[in-house]
Amino acid sequence: MIDRRRFVDHDGNWVFVSGNNAAAEARAQALQCRYFVEDDEDEQVDDVLRSCYNCGYRRWTSSSFQCLAIKPATTN
């Protein structure tokens, strides 16, 4: 399960609050996430495989990453 407390919604984009230099937090979140999928080896940046930093649903931002596995809330 994705812990949404570790992410903040920026206009429908769920961004990791701990940033791009928080490997322990990214690993802990990935251990809980049922959507984790290993990214291509050349895209992996963490030495520990099961990390949000190595996930195929991760898209880097300037200071963190966006999680594409978290679906944006829809409004009607």
MMTF fields as JSON, N, C-alpha, C and O atoms, coordinates in Angstrom:
{
  "mmtfVersion": "1.0.0",
  "mmtfProducer": "UNKNOWN",
  "numBonds": 303,
  "numAtoms": 304,
  "numGroups": 76,
  "numChains": 1,
  "numModels": 1,
  "chainsPerModel": [1],
  "groupsPerChain": [76],
  "chainIdList": ["A"],
  "bondAtomList": [4, 2, 8, 6, 12, 10, 16, 14, 20, 18, 24, 22, 28, 26, 32, 30, 36, 34, 40, 38, 44, 42, 48, 46, 52, 50, 56, 54, 60, 58, 64, 62, 68, 66, 72, 70, 76, 74, 80, 78, 84, 82, 88, 86, 92, 90, 96, 94, 100, 98, 104, 102, 108, 106, 112, 110, 116, 114, 120, 118, 124, 122, 128, 126, 132, 130, 136, 134, 140, 138, 144, 142, 148, 146, 152, 150, 156, 154, 160, 158, 164, 162, 168, 166, 172, 170, 176, 174, 180, 178, 184, 182, 188, 186, 192, 190, 196, 194, 200, 198, 204, 202, 208, 206, 212, 210, 216, 214, 220, 218, 224, 222, 228, 226, 232, 230, 236, 234, 240, 238, 244, 242, 248, 246, 252, 250, 256, 254, 260, 258, 264, 262, 268, 266, 272, 270, 276, 274, 280, 278, 284, 282, 288, 286, 292, 290, 296, 294, 300, 298],
  "bondOrderList": [1, 1, 1, 1, 1, 1, 1, 1, 1, 1, 1, 1, 1, 1, 1, 1, 1, 1, 1, 1, 1, 1, 1, 1, 1, 1, 1, 1, 1, 1, 1, 1, 1, 1, 1, 1, 1, 1, 1, 1, 1, 1, 1, 1, 1, 1, 1, 1, 1, 1, 1, 1, 1, 1, 1, 1, 1, 1, 1, 1, 1, 1, 1, 1, 1, 1, 1, 1, 1, 1, 1, 1, 1, 1, 1],
  "groupList": [{"groupName": "MET", "atomNameList": ["N", "CA", "C", "O"], "elementList": ["N", "C", "C", "O"], "formalChargeList": [0, 0, 0, 0], "bondAtomList": [1, 0, 2, 1, 3, 2], "bondOrderList": [1, 1, 2], "singleLetterCode": "M", "chemCompType": "L-PEPTIDE LINKING"}, {"groupName": "ILE", "atomNameList": ["N", "CA", "C", "O"], "elementList": ["N", "C", "C", "O"], "formalChargeList": [0, 0, 0, 0], "bondAtomList": [1, 0, 2, 1, 3, 2], "bondOrderList": [1, 1, 2], "singleLetterCode": "I", "chemCompType": "L-PEPTIDE LINKING"}, {"groupName": "ASP", "atomNameList": ["N", "CA", "C", "O"], "elementList": ["N", "C", "C", "O"], "formalChargeList": [0, 0, 0, 0], "bondAtomList": [1, 0, 2, 1, 3, 2], "bondOrderList": [1, 1, 2], "singleLetterCode": "D", "chemCompType": "L-PEPTIDE LINKING"}, {"groupName": "ARG", "atomNameList": ["N", "CA", "C", "O"], "elementList": ["N", "C", "C", "O"], "formalChargeList": [0, 0, 0, 0], "bondAtomList": [1, 0, 2, 1, 3, 2], "bondOrderList": [1, 1, 2], "singleLetterCode": "R", "chemCompType": "L-PEPTIDE LINKING"}, {"groupName": "PHE", "atomNameList": ["N", "CA", "C", "O"], "elementList": ["N", "C", "C", "O"], "formalChargeList": [0, 0, 0, 0], "bondAtomList": [1, 0, 2, 1, 3, 2], "bondOrderList": [1, 1, 2], "singleLetterCode": "F", "chemCompType": "L-PEPTIDE LINKING"}, {"groupName": "VAL", "atomNameList": ["N", "CA", "C", "O"], "elementList": ["N", "C", "C", "O"], "formalChargeList": [0, 0, 0, 0], "bondAtomList": [1, 0, 2, 1, 3, 2], "bondOrderList": [1, 1, 2], "singleLetterCode": "V", "chemCompType": "L-PEPTIDE LINKING"}, {"groupName": "HIS", "atomNameList": ["N", "CA", "C", "O"], "elementList": ["N", "C", "C", "O"], "formalChargeList": [0, 0, 0, 0], "bondAtomList": [1, 0, 2, 1, 3, 2], "bondOrderList": [1, 1, 2], "singleLetterCode": "H", "chemCompType": "L-PEPTIDE LINKING"}, {"groupName": "GLY", "atomNameList": ["N", "CA", "C", "O"], "elementList": ["N", "C", "C", "O"], "formalChargeList": [0, 0, 0, 0], "bondAtomList": [1, 0, 2, 1, 3, 2], "bondOrderList": [1, 1, 2], "singleLetterCode": "G", "chemCompType": "PEPTIDE LINKING"}, {"groupName": "ASN", "atomNameList": ["N", "CA", "C", "O"], "elementList": ["N", "C", "C", "O"], "formalChargeList": [0, 0, 0, 0], "bondAtomList": [1, 0, 2, 1, 3, 2], "bondOrderList": [1, 1, 2], "singleLetterCode": "N", "chemCompType": "L-PEPTIDE LINKING"}, {"groupName": "TRP", "atomNameList": ["N", "CA", "C", "O"], "elementList": ["N", "C", "C", "O"], "formalChargeList": [0, 0, 0, 0], "bondAtomList": [1, 0, 2, 1, 3, 2], "bondOrderList": [1, 1, 2], "singleLetterCode": "W", "chemCompType": "L-PEPTIDE LINKING"}, {"groupName": "SER", "atomNameList": ["N", "CA", "C", "O"], "elementList": ["N", "C", "C", "O"], "formalChargeList": [0, 0, 0, 0], "bondAtomList": [1, 0, 2, 1, 3, 2], "bondOrderList": [1, 1, 2], "singleLetterCode": "S", "chemCompType": "L-PEPTIDE LINKING"}, {"groupName": "ALA", "atomNameList": ["N", "CA", "C", "O"], "elementList": ["N", "C", "C", "O"], "formalChargeList": [0, 0, 0, 0], "bondAtomList": [1, 0, 2, 1, 3, 2], "bondOrderList": [1, 1, 2], "singleLetterCode": "A", "chemCompType": "L-PEPTIDE LINKING"}, {"groupName": "GLU", "atomNameList": ["N", "CA", "C", "O"], "elementList": ["N", "C", "C", "O"], "formalChargeList": [0, 0, 0, 0], "bondAtomList": [1, 0, 2, 1, 3, 2], "bondOrderList": [1, 1, 2], "singleLetterCode": "E", "chemCompType": "L-PEPTIDE LINKING"}, {"groupName": "GLN", "atomNameList": ["N", "CA", "C", "O"], "elementList": ["N", "C", "C", "O"], "formalChargeList": [0, 0, 0, 0], "bondAtomList": [1, 0, 2, 1, 3, 2], "bondOrderList": [1, 1, 2], "singleLetterCode": "Q", "chemCompType": "L-PEPTIDE LINKING"}, {"groupName": "LEU", "atomNameList": ["N", "CA", "C", "O"], "elementList": ["N", "C", "C", "O"], "formalChargeList": [0, 0, 0, 0], "bondAtomList": [1, 0, 2, 1, 3, 2], "bondOrderList": [1, 1, 2], "singleLetterCode": "L", "chemCompType": "L-PEPTIDE LINKING"}, {"groupName": "CYS", "atomNameList": ["N", "CA", "C", "O"], "elementList": ["N", "C", "C", "O"], "formalChargeList": [0, 0, 0, 0], "bondAtomList": [1, 0, 2, 1, 3, 2], "bondOrderList": [1, 1, 2], "singleLetterCode": "C", "chemCompType": "L-PEPTIDE LINKING"}, {"groupName": "TYR", "atomNameList": ["N", "CA", "C", "O"], "elementList": ["N", "C", "C", "O"], "formalChargeList": [0, 0, 0, 0], "bondAtomList": [1, 0, 2, 1, 3, 2], "bondOrderList": [1, 1, 2], "singleLetterCode": "Y", "chemCompType": "L-PEPTIDE LINKING"}, {"groupName": "THR", "atomNameList": ["N", "CA", "C", "O"], "elementList": ["N", "C", "C", "O"], "formalChargeList": [0, 0, 0, 0], "bondAtomList": [1, 0, 2, 1, 3, 2], "bondOrderList": [1, 1, 2], "singleLetterCode": "T", "chemCompType": "L-PEPTIDE LINKING"}, {"groupName": "LYS", "atomNameList": ["N", "CA", "C", "O"], "elementList": ["N", "C", "C", "O"], "formalChargeList": [0, 0, 0, 0], "bondAtomList": [1, 0, 2, 1, 3, 2], "bondOrderList": [1, 1, 2], "singleLetterCode": "K", "chemCompType": "L-PEPTIDE LINKING"}, {"groupName": "PRO", "atomNameList": ["N", "CA", "C", "O"], "elementList": ["N", "C", "C", "O"], "formalChargeList": [0, 0, 0, 0], "bondAtomList": [1, 0, 2, 1, 3, 2], "bondOrderList": [1, 1, 2], "singleLetterCode": "P", "chemCompType": "L-PEPTIDE LINKING"}],
  "groupTypeList": [0, 1, 2, 3, 3, 3, 4, 5, 2, 6, 2, 7, 8, 9, 5, 4, 5, 10, 7, 8, 8, 11, 11, 11, 12, 11, 3, 11, 13, 11, 14, 13, 15, 3, 16, 4, 5, 12, 2, 2, 12, 2, 12, 13, 5, 2, 2, 5, 14, 3, 10, 15, 16, 8, 15, 7, 16, 3, 3, 9, 17, 10, 10, 10, 4, 13, 15, 14, 11, 1, 18, 19, 11, 17, 17, 8],
  "groupIdList": [1, 2, 3, 4, 5, 6, 7, 8, 9, 10, 11, 12, 13, 14, 15, 16, 17, 18, 19, 20, 21, 22, 23, 24, 25, 26, 27, 28, 29, 30, 31, 32, 33, 34, 35, 36, 37, 38, 39, 40, 41, 42, 43, 44, 45, 46, 47, 48, 49, 50, 51, 52, 53, 54, 55, 56, 57, 58, 59, 60, 61, 62, 63, 64, 65, 66, 67, 68, 69, 70, 71, 72, 73, 74, 75, 76],
  "secStructList": [7, 7, 7, 4, 4, 4, 3, 3, 3, 3, 6, 6, 3, 3, 3, 3, 6, 6, 7, 1, 1, 7, 2, 2, 2, 2, 2, 2, 2, 2, 2, 2, 7, 6, 6, 7, 7, 5, 7, 7, 4, 4, 4, 7, 7, 7, 1, 1, 1, 1, 1, 4, 4, 4, 5, 6, 6, 3, 3, 3, 7, 1, 1, 1, 3, 3, 3, 6, 6, 1, 7, 7, 7, 7, 7, 7],
  "xCoordList": [0.832, 0.0, 0.879, 1.853, 0.54, 1.285, 0.887, -0.296, 1.887, 1.648, 1.597, 2.638, 0.411, 0.259, 0.789, 0.969, 1.037, 1.636, 3.058, 3.594, 3.667, 5.03, 5.053, 6.118, 3.872, 3.743, 2.863, 2.008, 3.08, 2.251, 1.705, 2.405, 0.463, -0.212, 0.098, -0.309, 0.827, 1.113, 0.333, 0.812, -0.86, -1.706, -1.921, -1.825, -2.209, -2.473, -1.246, -1.365, -0.061, 1.182, 1.63, 1.87, 1.743, 2.11, 3.624, 4.28, 4.178, 5.621, 6.079, 5.458, 7.17, 7.763, 8.262, 9.093, 7.769, 8.097, 9.544, 10.083, 10.176, 11.53, 12.608, 13.774, 12.239, 13.201, 14.019, 13.728, 15.055, 15.856, 17.123, 18.011, 17.205, 18.377, 17.938, 18.445, 16.984, 16.426, 16.215, 15.087, 17.313, 17.244, 16.496, 15.711, 16.715, 16.051, 14.532, 13.815, 14.044, 12.608, 12.055, 10.965, 12.803, 12.365, 12.327, 11.453, 13.254, 13.268, 12.1, 11.436, 11.847, 10.745, 9.411, 8.568, 9.217, 7.973, 7.846, 6.766, 8.912, 8.866, 8.549, 7.889, 9.009, 8.705, 7.212, 6.706, 6.507, 5.071, 4.223, 3.019, 4.835, 4.075, 3.837, 4.779, 2.575, 2.244, 2.428, 2.382, 2.633, 2.797, 4.253, 4.535, 5.185, 6.599, 6.929, 6.58, 7.604, 8.114, 9.524, 9.752, 10.436, 11.83, 11.988, 11.51, 12.654, 12.945, 14.107, 14.762, 14.358, 15.501, 16.771, 16.909, 17.682, 18.899, 19.674, 20.215, 19.732, 20.482, 19.784, 20.382, 18.542, 17.799, 17.833, 17.38, 18.362, 18.383, 19.515, 20.622, 19.229, 20.218, 20.533, 21.541, 19.688, 19.895, 20.523, 20.135, 21.493, 22.138, 21.185, 21.392, 20.141, 19.125, 18.01, 17.409, 17.733, 16.773, 15.4, 14.834, 14.854, 13.481, 13.499, 13.556, 13.449, 13.471, 12.633, 12.657, 11.905, 11.143, 12.067, 11.646, 13.317, 14.274, 14.559, 15.06, 14.251, 14.484, 13.189, 13.203, 12.096, 10.79, 10.468, 10.795, 9.84, 9.422, 8.317, 8.079, 7.634, 6.58, 7.099, 6.306, 8.399, 9.023, 9.439, 10.034, 9.114, 9.564, 10.249, 9.646, 11.506, 12.29, 11.773, 11.31, 11.857, 11.648, 12.984, 13.964, 13.044, 14.316, 14.808, 16.014, 13.887, 14.308, 13.797, 14.126, 12.997, 12.406, 11.974, 12.631, 10.858, 10.28, 8.771, 8.223, 8.123, 6.678, 6.39, 7.072, 5.374, 4.947, 3.748, 2.681, 3.922, 2.842, 1.89, 0.836, 2.247, 1.368, 0.189, -0.846, 0.335, -0.754, -1.634, -1.198, -2.848, -3.792, -4.326, -4.659, -4.408, -4.961, -6.438, -7.164, -6.862, -8.283, -9.044, -8.608, -10.171, -10.978, -12.123, -12.663, -12.475, -13.596, -14.622, -14.271, -15.877, -16.965, -17.678, -18.625],
  "yCoordList": [-1.181, 0.0, 1.247, 1.327, 2.19, 3.437, 4.31, 4.541, 4.789, 5.685, 7.11, 7.731, 7.62, 8.948, 10.071, 11.193, 9.789, 10.813, 11.131, 12.185, 10.233, 10.458, 11.227, 11.473, 11.602, 12.306, 13.534, 13.579, 14.524, 15.723, 15.901, 15.671, 16.31, 16.499, 17.89, 18.901, 17.925, 19.176, 19.161, 18.642, 19.724, 19.787, 18.419, 18.27, 17.428, 16.081, 15.211, 14.036, 15.765, 15.0, 14.705, 15.626, 13.424, 13.03, 12.988, 12.122, 13.934, 14.12, 13.648, 13.962, 12.895, 12.352, 13.501, 14.293, 13.606, 14.746, 14.739, 15.796, 13.578, 13.498, 13.877, 14.016, 14.045, 14.501, 13.39, 12.204, 13.812, 12.854, 12.413, 11.813, 12.712, 12.307, 11.688, 12.042, 10.757, 10.126, 8.642, 8.15, 7.944, 6.541, 5.667, 4.811, 5.856, 5.013, 5.147, 4.149, 6.364, 6.59, 6.009, 5.436, 6.156, 5.615, 4.089, 3.479, 3.483, 2.02, 1.545, 0.565, 2.239, 1.854, 1.938, 1.051, 2.993, 3.139, 2.029, 1.459, 1.715, 0.681, -0.695, -1.503, -0.963, -2.246, -2.408, -3.53, -1.307, -1.34, -1.281, -1.534, -0.952, -0.643, -1.885, -2.566, -2.161, -3.314, -3.012, -3.927, -1.754, -1.365, -1.322, -1.099, -1.534, -1.435, -2.361, -3.541, -1.802, -2.568, -2.047, -0.841, -2.961, -2.611, -1.846, -2.293, -0.705, 0.081, -0.569, -1.473, -0.107, -0.607, -0.418, 0.568, -1.353, -1.321, -0.012, 0.516, 0.507, 1.745, 2.981, 4.057, 2.846, 3.941, 3.867, 4.795, 2.78, 2.592, 3.396, 3.451, 4.021, 4.866, 4.414, 4.832, 3.568, 3.088, 1.7, 0.877, 1.438, 0.122, -0.963, -2.142, -0.577, -1.516, -1.516, -0.476, -2.681, -2.759, -2.229, -1.403, -2.703, -2.33, -0.936, -0.787, 0.062, 1.461, 2.247, 1.962, 3.218, 4.073, 4.709, 4.987, 4.935, 5.529, 4.608, 5.07, 3.332, 2.364, 1.875, 0.893, 2.526, 2.06, 2.583, 3.72, 1.757, 2.137, 3.177, 3.806, 3.371, 4.38, 5.712, 6.615, 5.849, 7.061, 7.959, 7.5, 9.246, 10.25, 11.358, 11.967, 11.615, 12.594, 14.007, 14.367, 14.8, 16.244, 16.879, 16.163, 18.191, 18.842, 18.528, 18.511, 18.279, 18.049, 16.747, 16.431, 15.987, 14.764, 13.871, 13.822, 13.166, 12.396, 12.352, 12.517, 12.128, 11.957, 10.465, 9.725, 10.02, 8.622, 8.498, 9.043, 7.781, 7.595, 6.481, 6.317, 5.709, 4.637, 5.193, 4.536, 6.392, 7.025, 7.73, 8.648, 7.294, 7.861, 9.192, 9.308, 10.193, 11.47, 11.341, 10.559, 12.105, 12.126, 12.832, 13.866, 12.272, 12.898, 13.655, 13.241, 14.745, 15.528, 15.682, 15.772, 15.713, 15.891, 17.201, 17.535],
  "zCoordList": [0.0, 0.0, 0.0, 0.749, -0.82, -0.879, 0.308, 0.556, 1.033, 2.163, 1.622, 1.408, 1.406, 0.794, 1.676, 1.203, 2.933, 3.795, 3.352, 3.696, 2.596, 2.102, 0.783, 0.217, 0.301, -0.973, -0.798, 0.086, -1.646, -1.65, -3.065, -4.051, -3.141, -4.425, -4.972, -4.4, -6.09, -6.798, -8.1, -9.109, -8.082, -9.283, -9.914, -11.133, -9.093, -9.589, -9.742, -10.09, -9.488, -9.539, -8.114, -7.333, -7.774, -6.416, -6.288, -6.866, -5.523, -5.394, -4.015, -3.0, -3.997, -2.775, -1.905, -2.351, -0.669, 0.188, 0.681, 1.009, 0.737, 1.278, 0.272, 0.642, -0.984, -1.983, -2.61, -2.453, -3.329, -4.091, -3.371, -3.976, -2.076, -1.303, 0.025, 1.089, -0.061, 1.142, 0.869, 0.87, 0.637, 0.228, 1.231, 0.823, 2.51, 3.512, 3.425, 3.508, 3.261, 3.145, 1.844, 1.831, 0.758, -0.536, -0.506, -1.122, 0.193, 0.327, 1.18, 0.84, 2.288, 3.175, 2.444, 2.584, 1.668, 0.915, -0.122, -0.28, -0.823, -1.863, -1.283, -1.935, -0.074, 0.564, 0.816, 0.827, 1.016, 1.291, 0.025, 0.073, -1.095, -2.31, -3.172, -3.578, -3.439, -4.282, -5.763, -6.585, -6.117, -7.516, -7.962, -9.14, -7.025, -7.383, -8.545, -8.543, -9.526, -10.65, -10.941, -11.035, -11.078, -11.306, -12.622, -13.665, -12.571, -13.763, -14.516, -13.997, -15.734, -16.494, -15.672, -14.948, -15.786, -14.976, -15.15, -14.178, -16.357, -16.586, -16.005, -15.962, -15.563, -14.935, -13.409, -12.738, -12.856, -11.407, -10.779, -11.316, -9.637, -8.971, -7.546, -6.977, -6.966, -5.6, -5.66, -6.489, -4.785, -4.732, -4.25, -4.538, -3.517, -3.055, -4.089, -4.359, -4.67, -5.77, -5.394, -6.11, -4.261, -3.877, -3.258, -2.037, -4.101, -3.703, -4.699, -5.896, -4.217, -5.138, -6.176, -7.299, -5.802, -6.736, -7.924, -8.95, -7.804, -8.879, -9.517, -10.26, -9.247, -9.718, -11.12, -11.462, -11.9, -13.239, -13.253, -14.283, -12.126, -12.026, -11.493, -11.226, -11.336, -10.822, -11.988, -12.963, -11.867, -12.823, -12.037, -11.153, -12.361, -11.624, -11.825, -12.907, -10.769, -10.829, -10.463, -10.255, -10.38, -10.063, -8.651, -8.408, -7.72, -6.336, -5.73, -4.586, -6.477, -5.944, -7.104, -8.144, -6.91, -8.003, -7.858, -6.769, -8.976, -9.025, -9.085, -9.793, -8.338, -8.373, -9.306, -9.025, -10.414, -11.375, -10.967, -11.58, -9.938, -9.468, -8.676, -8.567, -8.126, -7.396, -8.412, -9.106, -8.484, -9.449, -8.928, -7.749, -9.797, -9.347, -9.012, -9.627, -8.046, -7.691, -8.803, -9.31, -9.172, -10.212, -9.567, -8.541, -10.17, -9.67, -10.772, -11.949, -10.396, -11.367, -11.116, -11.828]
}
